[in-house]
């Protein structure tokens, strides 16, 4: 079940993207954070313990919302807008116990 539920602005154009290898949709103008959390229970897994993370400050001041693209590029989910065809990965590449 998604962590966020969209209550308004439902009539913007849709943007197709991929989350963990699965097709997903967001709305034009959504941040990656909003796009992911309206589709999933978490934003990402932390690479240190594998724990679920969902963002913290929501304005780019902390380090909680870093995500990766399939090619390994890192981005801040709270301040990056979703783009058509974006291929996001929420699972940690490996975490250290």
Beta strands, then each sheet from edge to edge (+ up, - down):
strand 1: 14-19
strand 2: 22-27
strand 3: 44-45
strand 4: 52-53
strand 5: 66-69
strand 6: 74-76
strand 7: 87-89
sheet 1: 2+ 1- 7- 5+ 6-
sheet 2: 3+ 4-
end
